[in-house]
Amino acid sequence: MKTITSSLLKDLSALLSEKSKASSAPKNKLIEKPIRLYLEQLNKVEYFKSYRKMSDNADVLKIAKEGLTDCFKRLDGESR
């Protein structure tokens, strides 16, 4: 585990301390999951943006269409 130092607004720090005491859970455990979920959401947004960007690229669309055509041909051949 790596230690990091961060500044929090006073009200947020107070809320975190209250929840930590009430749940008998360390502060780091209370913030690990929300941070992980937030970072996963950021990754999803980046992924979505990259696909949106690619959808405007004619070359990428051509390659995708060719790939789908090939895929459908293989599926059609396997079903026989």
C-alpha positions as CSV (number, residue, x, y, z in Angstrom):
1,M,0.0,0.0,0.0
2,K,1.2,3.5,-0.8
3,T,0.6,6.5,1.3
4,I,-0.6,9.7,-0.3
5,T,-1.3,13.1,1.2
6,S,-4.3,15.1,0.1
7,S,-6.1,18.3,1.3
8,L,-9.8,18.2,1.9
9,L,-12.3,21.0,2.6
10,K,-13.0,21.2,6.3
11,D,-16.6,20.1,6.0
12,L,-15.7,17.1,3.9
13,S,-12.9,16.2,6.3
14,A,-15.4,16.4,9.2
15,L,-17.9,14.2,7.4
16,L,-15.3,11.7,6.7
17,S,-14.1,11.6,10.3
18,E,-17.7,11.2,11.5
19,K,-18.4,8.3,9.2
20,S,-15.2,6.7,10.1
21,K,-16.0,6.8,13.8
22,A,-19.6,5.8,13.3
23,S,-18.7,2.8,11.2
24,S,-15.4,1.9,13.0
25,A,-13.8,1.8,9.6
26,P,-10.5,3.6,8.7
27,K,-10.9,6.7,6.5
28,N,-8.8,5.2,3.7
29,K,-11.3,2.3,3.5
30,L,-14.2,4.7,3.3
31,I,-12.7,6.5,0.3
32,E,-11.1,3.7,-1.6
33,K,-14.2,2.3,-3.3
34,P,-15.6,5.8,-4.3
35,I,-12.3,6.8,-5.8
36,R,-12.0,3.5,-7.7
37,L,-15.6,3.9,-9.1
38,Y,-14.8,7.5,-10.1
39,L,-11.7,6.5,-11.9
40,E,-13.5,3.6,-13.7
41,Q,-16.1,6.2,-14.8
42,L,-13.4,8.4,-16.2
43,N,-12.0,5.5,-18.2
44,K,-15.4,4.8,-19.6
45,V,-15.8,8.4,-20.7
46,E,-12.4,8.3,-22.4
47,Y,-13.3,5.0,-24.1
48,F,-16.7,6.5,-25.3
49,K,-15.0,9.6,-26.6
50,S,-12.4,7.5,-28.5
51,Y,-15.2,5.6,-30.2
52,R,-17.1,8.7,-31.0
53,K,-13.9,10.2,-32.5
54,M,-13.3,7.1,-34.6
55,S,-16.9,7.1,-35.9
56,D,-16.1,10.4,-37.7
57,N,-13.1,8.8,-39.4
58,A,-13.9,7.4,-42.9
59,D,-10.9,5.0,-42.9
60,V,-11.9,3.5,-39.5
61,L,-15.5,3.1,-40.7
62,K,-14.3,1.3,-43.9
63,I,-12.1,-1.1,-41.9
64,A,-15.0,-1.8,-39.5
65,K,-17.3,-2.5,-42.4
66,E,-14.8,-4.8,-44.0
67,G,-14.4,-6.6,-40.7
68,L,-18.1,-7.0,-40.2
69,T,-18.5,-8.3,-43.8
70,D,-15.8,-10.9,-43.2
71,C,-17.3,-11.9,-39.9
72,F,-20.8,-12.4,-41.4
73,K,-19.2,-14.5,-44.2
74,R,-17.6,-16.7,-41.6
75,L,-20.8,-17.0,-39.6
76,D,-22.7,-17.9,-42.7
77,G,-20.2,-20.6,-43.6
78,E,-20.2,-22.1,-40.2
79,S,-24.0,-22.4,-40.1
80,R,-24.0,-24.7,-43.2
